Amino acid sequence: MTHLHPLKGPNRFKLGVFSANADGGLAITDVPERWRARWDDNLNAAGIADRAGLEFLLPIARWRGFGGKNHVREWSFETFTWAAGLAAVTKQIGLFMTVHVPLLHPVYAAKALATVDHISNGRAGLNIVCGWNPDEFAMFGAKLSDDAYGQAAEWLEVIERCYGDHQPFDFQGKYYALKGVVSRPASIQVPRPLTMNAAFGPPGRDFAAKNCDFLFSTFSNIEDGRKHYADIKERSKLQGRDVGIYTVCHVVCRDTQKEADDYYERYAVTLADHGAVDNHMAQKKEFSNSHDKNAFDLYRKRFAGGAGTYPLVGTPEKIVEDLVKISNEGYAGAALTFVNYTDELPFFCDRVLPLMKQAGLRVT
């Protein structure tokens, strides 16, 4: 039987829910309705997205938070078990797992990933990240690698071989020396579940161009998205591949523009968790390579609002206008965050999705 992953479906512009597994989502705020990420919250959000026909759920991998009044993102669910639980209670949405390559052995990852693919009947996906936060790695007695993407390439090769002909194999690389490896069952998806990466720098983008199906990229302005699209497409073309390009946005969708602007100001400025925002920005700026450099200087509000991602703030009509522009820059979809997913997703799905269909971005 051929299994079609939701990200290979017919909609021109795919949509997903991002970071619902973590306290606060991407919002660094102290508003009382902020996302708590309890298990029932995740079940409800996943059900809303699944019934609405959104294509994917994408978690973050977080082991340590960013402090502040609310210990931002210290509470988060581990992504393999999170995806397995949601796979059993959803019907059509894709379920990604986000994994720090140096912290998880590839043979274990192969078994866990295949398990979720079977539970979901071919809807699993893998978000491959190499890590950027030295404080998190110190919790595991590990250090950030100078050749993180070299290790990631070996790591993924081991997983793909685990899903091969089921004959035991040896592997001798720079990072892994393995004997008699076998892992059954293989994933339902052949040759493996879909993969994505969110690298911004050249080494990471080269890794994604060679090894991943999708790459996530941020931008400061929609018009800047084209240069990232062109760069990624050229890198994947050199590898004889065509990597799909997605972005991440935080959403405030209301009946009027004033309502949306006022709420954005309230949660991302007036009631931002300023200590956590300071910590997050400082660590990202020093250790991560995931944003336009201009973002750190120009968009503090965006870091409180959604970890530096692009804001979709306004009426349903305004948000669809922005999504059309993002699509026209070459992007195949977006992962979305909200201050409170279960409160805000129903309005977004009821009001924005039909307009996206009218605009030619979606057919379902």
C-alpha positions in Angstrom: 0.0 0.0 0.0 1.3 3.5 -0.9 1.0 5.9 2.0 0.8 9.6 1.2 2.1 11.8 4.0 0.0 14.9 4.6 2.9 17.2 3.6 2.6 15.6 0.1 -1.1 16.4 -0.1 -2.8 18.7 -2.7 -2.8 22.1 -0.9 -0.5 24.6 -2.4 0.3 26.1 1.0 0.5 23.7 3.9 -0.1 24.7 7.5 1.0 23.2 10.8 0.9 23.9 14.5 4.3 24.5 16.1 5.6 24.3 19.7 2.3 23.2 21.4 4.3 20.6 23.4 6.0 23.4 25.4 4.8 25.8 28.0 4.0 29.1 26.4 4.4 27.8 22.9 6.7 30.4 21.4 5.1 33.3 23.2 7.2 34.7 26.1 4.4 36.3 28.0 2.8 36.6 31.4 -0.8 37.0 30.3 -3.1 34.7 32.4 -4.4 32.8 29.3 -0.8 31.9 28.2 -0.4 28.3 26.9 0.2 25.8 29.7 0.9 22.8 27.5 -0.8 20.2 29.8 -1.5 16.9 28.1 -5.2 17.6 27.8 -4.3 21.0 26.2 -2.2 19.1 23.6 -5.0 16.6 22.9 -7.5 19.4 22.3 -5.2 21.4 20.1 -4.2 18.4 18.1 -7.9 17.4 17.6 -8.8 20.9 16.4 -6.0 20.9 13.9 -6.6 17.4 12.7 -10.4 17.9 12.1 -9.7 21.2 10.3 -7.3 19.4 7.8 -4.1 21.1 8.8 -1.1 19.1 7.6 1.3 18.8 10.6 2.1 19.1 14.2 5.7 20.1 14.9 7.1 20.1 18.5 10.2 21.8 19.8 12.9 19.8 21.6 13.6 21.7 24.8 15.3 20.4 27.9 15.9 23.6 29.8 13.9 26.8 29.8 14.9 30.4 29.6 14.0 31.5 33.2 12.0 34.6 33.8 8.9 34.8 36.0 7.4 31.7 34.3 10.4 29.5 33.7 9.6 29.8 30.1 9.6 26.4 28.2 11.0 24.5 31.1 7.8 22.5 31.0 7.8 20.5 27.7 6.9 17.0 26.5 9.6 14.8 25.0 8.8 14.6 21.3 8.8 10.9 20.5 6.4 9.9 23.2 4.3 13.1 22.6 4.0 12.2 18.9 3.1 8.5 19.7 0.4 9.6 22.0 -1.1 12.0 19.5 -0.7 9.5 16.7 -3.2 7.2 18.4 -5.9 9.8 18.7 -5.6 11.7 15.4 -6.7 10.5 11.9 -5.0 12.6 9.2 -2.5 15.1 10.4 1.3 14.6 10.2 3.2 14.1 13.4 6.8 15.3 13.6 9.4 14.5 16.3 12.2 16.9 16.9 15.5 15.4 18.0 18.9 16.7 19.0 21.2 14.4 17.1 24.1 14.3 19.6 21.8 13.4 22.5 20.1 10.4 20.9 21.6 7.2 19.5 20.5 6.6 15.8 19.6 3.0 16.4 17.2 4.0 19.2 15.9 6.9 17.0 15.2 4.4 14.2 13.2 2.2 16.4 11.2 5.0 18.0 10.6 6.7 14.7 9.3 3.5 13.0 7.0 2.9 16.0 5.3 6.3 15.6 5.1 5.7 11.8 3.2 2.5 12.5 0.9 4.0 15.2 0.0 6.8 12.8 -0.2 4.6 9.7 2.5 6.5 7.8 2.1 10.1 9.2 5.4 10.4 11.1 8.1 12.9 10.3 11.5 13.7 11.8 12.8 17.2 12.5 16.6 16.9 12.7 18.3 19.5 14.8 21.9 19.5 16.1 21.4 21.8 19.1 22.7 25.3 20.0 22.3 25.7 23.7 25.4 24.7 25.7 23.5 24.7 29.0 21.1 22.1 27.7 24.0 19.9 26.5 25.7 20.2 29.8 22.7 18.5 31.4 23.7 15.4 29.5 27.4 15.8 30.0 27.8 16.6 26.4 29.3 19.5 24.4 28.3 21.2 21.2 30.1 19.7 18.2 32.4 21.6 15.8 31.1 19.3 13.1 27.5 18.9 14.1 26.1 18.4 10.6 28.8 15.8 9.8 27.6 13.8 12.7 24.0 14.4 11.6 24.7 13.0 8.2 26.1 9.8 9.7 23.2 9.6 12.2 20.7 9.7 9.4 22.6 7.2 7.3 22.4 4.7 10.1 18.6 5.2 10.4 18.1 4.7 6.7 20.2 1.6 6.7 18.1 0.3 9.6 15.1 0.4 7.3 16.9 -1.4 4.5 16.9 -5.2 3.9 16.7 -6.1 7.6 20.1 -7.9 7.4 22.5 -7.0 10.3 25.1 -4.5 9.2 28.2 -2.9 10.6 28.8 0.8 10.4 32.2 2.5 10.8 32.2 6.3 10.6 33.8 9.2 12.4 31.1 9.4 15.0 29.5 5.9 15.1 31.2 2.5 15.2 28.4 -0.1 15.2 28.3 -3.9 15.0 25.5 -6.2 13.8 22.8 -3.5 13.7 19.3 -4.6 12.9 16.0 -2.8 13.6 12.5 -4.1 12.8 10.0 -3.0 11.9 11.1 -0.6 9.3 9.0 2.5 8.9 5.8 2.3 6.8 7.1 5.2 4.7 9.8 4.2 2.2 12.7 4.7 2.4 12.1 6.5 5.6 9.7 9.1 7.1 9.9 12.6 5.9 12.6 14.8 7.3 13.0 18.5 8.0 15.7 20.8 9.3 15.7 24.5 10.4 19.2 25.5 9.7 20.0 29.1 8.8 23.8 29.0 8.2 25.6 27.5 5.2 26.7 24.2 6.8 23.2 23.4 8.0 21.6 24.4 4.7 24.0 22.2 2.8 23.1 19.3 5.1 19.4 19.9 4.5 19.9 20.2 0.8 21.5 16.8 0.7 19.5 14.9 3.3 16.2 16.5 4.1 12.8 16.8 2.4 12.0 20.2 3.9 13.9 23.2 5.4 12.4 25.9 7.6 13.7 29.4 7.2 12.9 32.6 9.1 12.9 36.1 7.6 12.6 39.6 9.0 10.4 40.9 6.2 8.3 38.8 3.7 10.3 40.4 0.8 13.5 39.1 2.4 12.1 35.6 2.1 13.0 35.4 -1.6 16.7 35.5 -1.0 16.5 32.6 1.4 14.3 30.7 -1.0 16.8 31.2 -3.8 19.8 30.2 -1.6 18.1 27.0 -0.5 16.9 26.0 -3.9 20.4 26.5 -5.4 22.0 24.3 -2.7 19.4 21.6 -3.2 19.7 21.8 -7.0 23.5 21.2 -6.7 22.6 18.0 -4.9 20.1 16.9 -7.6 17.2 17.4 -5.2 14.3 19.8 -4.7 13.9 20.7 -1.0 10.5 22.2 0.1 10.9 25.5 2.0 8.7 26.4 5.0 8.6 29.2 7.5 7.4 29.9 11.0 4.9 32.6 12.1 3.2 33.7 15.3 -0.5 34.5 14.8 -2.9 37.0 16.3 -6.1 36.8 14.3 -9.1 38.9 15.4 -12.3 40.4 13.8 -10.6 43.9 13.5 -7.1 45.1 13.0 -7.3 47.2 16.2 -8.3 44.2 18.3 -5.3 42.2 16.9 -2.8 45.1 17.3 -4.0 45.8 20.9 -3.7 42.2 21.9 -0.3 41.8 20.3 0.9 44.9 22.3 -0.6 43.5 25.5 1.0 40.1 25.4 4.3 40.9 23.7 5.1 44.2 25.3 3.0 45.2 28.3 2.8 41.7 29.8 5.9 40.2 28.2 8.0 38.0 30.5 10.9 40.5 30.1 13.5 38.5 32.0 12.9 35.4 29.9 12.9 37.5 26.7 16.4 38.9 27.7 17.7 35.4 28.4 16.3 34.0 25.2 17.6 36.7 22.9 21.1 36.7 24.5 21.5 32.9 24.2 20.1 32.8 20.6 22.3 35.7 19.5 25.5 34.1 21.0 24.9 30.4 20.2 22.2 29.9 17.6 22.3 30.6 13.9 18.5 30.5 13.2 17.6 34.1 12.5 18.4 37.1 10.4 21.0 39.1 12.3 18.8 42.2 11.9 16.1 40.5 13.9 17.9 40.8 17.2 18.3 44.5 16.9 15.0 45.4 15.3 12.4 43.1 16.7 12.4 42.5 20.4 8.6 42.5 20.3 8.8 39.5 17.9 10.9 37.6 20.3 8.4 38.0 23.1 5.6 37.4 20.6 7.0 34.3 18.9 10.7 33.7 19.4 11.7 36.1 16.6 9.4 34.5 14.0 7.3 36.6 11.5 4.1 38.0 13.0 0.8 37.4 11.3 -1.3 40.0 13.1 -4.7 41.3 11.9 -8.0 40.3 10.5 -8.5 37.0 8.6 -8.4 38.9 5.4 -5.1 40.6 6.3 -3.5 37.3 7.4 -4.5 35.7 4.1 -3.0 38.6 2.2 0.3 38.0 4.1 0.2 34.2 3.4 -0.4 34.9 -0.3 2.8 37.1 -0.3 4.8 34.4 1.6 3.6 31.8 -0.9 4.5 34.0 -3.8 8.1 34.3 -2.4 8.3 30.5 -2.9 7.4 29.1 0.5 5.4 25.9 0.6 3.9 26.3 4.0 4.2 27.7 7.5 4.2 26.4 11.1 2.0 28.6 13.2 2.0 29.5 16.9 -0.6 31.2 19.1 -0.7 32.5 22.6 -3.3 29.9 23.4 -3.9 27.2 20.7 -7.2 25.9 21.9 -8.7 29.3 22.3 -7.5 30.7 19.0 -7.2 27.8 16.5 -11.0 27.4 16.0 -11.4 31.0 14.9 -8.4 30.8 12.7 -9.6 27.6 11.1 -13.2 28.8 10.7 -12.3 32.2 9.2 -8.9 31.9 7.6 -9.0 28.6 5.9 -12.0 29.4 3.6 -10.3 32.6 2.6 -7.1 30.7 1.8 -9.2 28.4 -0.4 -10.7 31.4 -2.2 -7.1 32.8 -2.7 -6.0 29.5 -4.3 -3.7 28.5 -1.4 -5.7 25.5 -0.4 -8.2 23.1 -2.1 -9.3 21.4 1.1 
